[in-house]
Amino acid sequence: MAPLSLPPGKKTVAQKLLGRLNFTRVWCFRGILKGFIGKGLLGKILGNPLGPNTSFYVENNGVDRMVKTPSPCLNPSAQGTPSYDVVIIGCGVSGANIARRLSAYRLRVAVVEKAADVSFGTSKANSGIIHGGFHHPKKYLKSRLEIQGNWMFDRLHQELGFPFKRCGIIVAALHEDEMKAVEHLYWQGRENGALGLELCSRERLLSLEPQLSPEVVGGLYAPAGGIIEPYRFVFALVESALTNGVHLYTNWKVVDAHWNTEKKEWRLVNQEGGSLSARFVVNAAGLYADEVSRLFGAEEYIITPRKGEYFLLDRLTPVRPERVVFPVPSALSKGMLVIPTVEGTVLVGPTADPALSKEDVATTAEHLDIILEAGKRLVPGLNRNDVITTFAGLRPVLGEDFYIEPSTKVPSLIHVAGIQSPGLTASPAIGEYVKDLLKAAGLELTEKPDWNPCLPPRPQARNLSPYEWDDLVQNDPAWGHLVCRCETVTEAEIVEAIRQGHTTLDGIKYFTRAQMGRCQGAFCTYKIIKILMRETGMSYEEITKHGETSQILRGAL
Ligand SMILES: Cc1cc2nc3c(=O)[nH]c(=O)nc-3n(C[C@H](O)[C@H](O)[C@H](O)COP(=O)(O)OP(=O)(O)OC[C@H]3O[C@@H](n4cnc5c(N)ncnc54)[C@H](O)[C@@H]3O)c2cc1C
């Protein structure tokens, strides 16, 4: 077969970019950037001369751009107290699935989220596994929703285009006496309705996953298990919901709630005194669902945060299993696992320890040593040198099961609380389940004839052929400006993230993967800040990592 070649005289984008790269300059800039941040000089260089909230054109490598407003359904300007049929409190994966499901009906629906962006709670920091349906007994609601949720992912993936891979899950037993527990998982999964489960010999497991420990004695294979990037799943759900008319208010923390007996509706009040009214409210506030319940005078319960810490290994690690590898679980957790992520990196973890508070996401050297040891027991080749970062997530612990029920104390409030693992897997089914609860509570559901379940495909430079990439550059030179070299993210993709409403560094990171690679943003953060300033009119001091007080540049000489 003839090798692929470009027409004469035409350079591929990769060739053009390589021609432009000057590595010495980039390395020098890193040092200079550090000095500038220390001295407050960067602010002067990045400063927006027109002041905050100003729309303006900025020349940048030949690309002139203008601020574009994101969806009109994102933070719509509200006069008085806008009224909705349903308001969902919390935009993690539960709230986002419920919102998207309700967007199929002729309803006025809003989601309110206290953070600067969606998926900034538990939904951003987890293992990203679509579980196989064998870890919990059938008596739990979470087991039933896990199985249903798992089945729903193929269709959601087709409609919304978020990365998803049904890579399969392995549970590896390292001692003969663990095989009893493996058999228990097998029969439990069968009873739950999990598809394709297989009890495996040592040889079968090693043929499926040759990088497993030679000490493995056998285990379980669940081919229906999978992996996703959780925040991109939430972003896609939210984009779909907004396209279909749902309103989203960010930086909107519910601090008070009043029931109007005459109008039969709730009035929700935020931290700035703004308000919304709703015939029905869904409390999907994750770790804070207990506090939200209290605001409504509804059921008293306590949610305790349980921390899970992780190691993230670079995509260049030579040790990357094809499937998710679990140990045999303990009574407290599913154990520490080795997870090939859908974007090619590897996660090791999580721990399961009490957290100091609902905001305590610190990682500790002591726990990370424990994680590495546990990971190495399953996959001995794991190497500390491949670690590029650590992070932690918090499980909202409330008993053993999900608590998804209408309040029996106050009217028109549905609790979606205690959504621990497998909450991500179950979330599409949670959307369905809550829709049915709302219907049973009296919400009329009339289908919208023009509901659009699909999002348009969104190109990503790292997945394009040189020809496809070249075509994009011809139409928009921003596709030719590489911002994040580790993850191959272009300026056009950063701009698209901003136009979708992601205006914090973390929001852009989760949307595009820029800052997620080996250098963890050392090279691209300043470029992203410049683009953010140009596209939004924000000053450098208004740019944050994840909202509130997470400013990264302050002051000027
Ligand atoms: C370490 C770890 C690993 C996990 N691994 C997996 C896995 O591999 N697979 C799986 O299926 N599940 C997993 N899970 C579980 C999964 O992550 C959760 O079940 C899921 O993310 C919960 O989503 P949620 O929307 O209910 O909560 P959250 O994502 O926490 O969303 C709640 C939202 O409510 C907002 N909020 C709170 N209070 C207010 C207020 N007063 N006003 C407005 N907004 C408010 C918060 O800011 C937050 O954004 C894991 C969890 C952890 C911690």
The ligand as an SDF file (V2000), in Angstrom:
LIG
                    3D

 53 58  0  0  0  0  0  0  0  0999 V2000
  -13.1880    8.7330   45.8650 C   0  0  0  0  0  0  0  0  0  0  0  0
  -14.4540    8.4720   45.1100 C   0  0  0  0  0  0  0  0  0  0  0  0
  -14.4840    7.5480   44.0720 C   0  0  0  0  0  0  0  0  0  0  0  0
  -15.6650    7.2880   43.3940 C   0  0  0  0  0  0  0  0  0  0  0  0
  -15.6260    6.4560   42.3220 N   0  0  0  0  0  0  0  0  0  0  0  0
  -16.7690    6.2050   41.6360 C   0  0  0  0  0  0  0  0  0  0  0  0
  -16.7530    5.3780   40.4880 C   0  0  0  0  0  0  0  0  0  0  0  0
  -15.7040    4.9700   40.0170 O   0  0  0  0  0  0  0  0  0  0  0  0
  -17.9220    5.0840   39.8960 N   0  0  0  0  0  0  0  0  0  0  0  0
  -19.1130    5.5310   40.3640 C   0  0  0  0  0  0  0  0  0  0  0  0
  -20.1380    5.1530   39.8230 O   0  0  0  0  0  0  0  0  0  0  0  0
  -19.1590    6.3840   41.4240 N   0  0  0  0  0  0  0  0  0  0  0  0
  -18.0210    6.7400   42.0500 C   0  0  0  0  0  0  0  0  0  0  0  0
  -18.0320    7.6110   43.1030 N   0  0  0  0  0  0  0  0  0  0  0  0
  -19.3040    8.2070   43.4940 C   0  0  0  0  0  0  0  0  0  0  0  0
  -19.6660    9.4140   42.6290 C   0  0  0  0  0  0  0  0  0  0  0  0
  -18.5560   10.2500   42.4310 O   0  0  0  0  0  0  0  0  0  0  0  0
  -20.7880   10.1870   43.3360 C   0  0  0  0  0  0  0  0  0  0  0  0
  -21.8120    9.2980   43.6120 O   0  0  0  0  0  0  0  0  0  0  0  0
  -21.3420   11.3070   42.4890 C   0  0  0  0  0  0  0  0  0  0  0  0
  -20.3350   12.1220   41.9740 O   0  0  0  0  0  0  0  0  0  0  0  0
  -22.2910   12.1550   43.3440 C   0  0  0  0  0  0  0  0  0  0  0  0
  -22.8030   13.1650   42.5260 O   0  0  0  0  0  0  0  0  0  0  0  0
  -23.8400   14.2100   43.1080 P   0  0  0  0  0  0  0  0  0  0  0  0
  -24.3140   15.0080   41.9550 O   0  0  0  0  0  0  0  0  0  0  0  0
  -24.8810   13.5230   43.9130 O   0  0  0  0  0  0  0  0  0  0  0  0
  -22.9990   15.1170   44.1340 O   0  0  0  0  0  0  0  0  0  0  0  0
  -21.9350   16.2780   43.8030 P   0  0  0  0  0  0  0  0  0  0  0  0
  -21.1370   15.9770   42.6090 O   0  0  0  0  0  0  0  0  0  0  0  0
  -21.2040   16.5590   45.0610 O   0  0  0  0  0  0  0  0  0  0  0  0
  -22.8630   17.5230   43.4430 O   0  0  0  0  0  0  0  0  0  0  0  0
  -23.5690   18.2430   44.4300 C   0  0  0  0  0  0  0  0  0  0  0  0
  -23.5110   19.7060   44.0420 C   0  0  0  0  0  0  0  0  0  0  0  0
  -24.3400   20.4570   44.9140 O   0  0  0  0  0  0  0  0  0  0  0  0
  -23.7630   21.7320   45.0780 C   0  0  0  0  0  0  0  0  0  0  0  0
  -24.3290   22.3480   46.2750 N   0  0  0  0  0  0  0  0  0  0  0  0
  -24.1380   21.9760   47.5580 C   0  0  0  0  0  0  0  0  0  0  0  0
  -24.8280   22.7890   48.3790 N   0  0  0  0  0  0  0  0  0  0  0  0
  -25.4760   23.6930   47.6010 C   0  0  0  0  0  0  0  0  0  0  0  0
  -26.3380   24.7870   47.8830 C   0  0  0  0  0  0  0  0  0  0  0  0
  -26.6820   25.1420   49.1360 N   0  0  0  0  0  0  0  0  0  0  0  0
  -26.8120   25.5200   46.8370 N   0  0  0  0  0  0  0  0  0  0  0  0
  -26.4700   25.2060   45.5520 C   0  0  0  0  0  0  0  0  0  0  0  0
  -25.6510   24.1700   45.2420 N   0  0  0  0  0  0  0  0  0  0  0  0
  -25.1750   23.4120   46.2550 C   0  0  0  0  0  0  0  0  0  0  0  0
  -22.2740   21.4040   45.1960 C   0  0  0  0  0  0  0  0  0  0  0  0
  -21.4550   22.5240   44.9250 O   0  0  0  0  0  0  0  0  0  0  0  0
  -22.1040   20.2890   44.1860 C   0  0  0  0  0  0  0  0  0  0  0  0
  -21.6690   20.7620   42.9340 O   0  0  0  0  0  0  0  0  0  0  0  0
  -16.8600    7.9210   43.7810 C   0  0  0  0  0  0  0  0  0  0  0  0
  -16.8290    8.8810   44.8000 C   0  0  0  0  0  0  0  0  0  0  0  0
  -15.6190    9.1760   45.4450 C   0  0  0  0  0  0  0  0  0  0  0  0
  -15.5840   10.2570   46.4580 C   0  0  0  0  0  0  0  0  0  0  0  0
  1  2  1  0
  2  3  1  0
  2 52  2  0
  3  4  2  0
  4  5  1  0
  4 50  1  0
  5  6  2  0
  6  7  1  0
  6 13  1  0
  7  8  2  0
  7  9  1  0
  9 10  1  0
 10 11  2  0
 10 12  1  0
 12 13  2  0
 13 14  1  0
 14 15  1  0
 14 50  1  0
 15 16  1  0
 16 17  1  0
 16 18  1  0
 18 19  1  0
 18 20  1  0
 20 21  1  0
 20 22  1  0
 22 23  1  0
 23 24  1  0
 24 25  2  0
 24 26  1  0
 24 27  1  0
 27 28  1  0
 28 29  2  0
 28 30  1  0
 28 31  1  0
 31 32  1  0
 32 33  1  0
 33 34  1  0
 33 48  1  0
 34 35  1  0
 35 36  1  0
 35 46  1  0
 36 37  1  0
 36 45  1  0
 37 38  2  0
 38 39  1  0
 39 40  1  0
 39 45  2  0
 40 41  1  0
 40 42  2  0
 42 43  1  0
 43 44  2  0
 44 45  1  0
 46 47  1  0
 46 48  1  0
 48 49  1  0
 50 51  2  0
 51 52  1  0
 52 53  1  0
M  END
$$$$
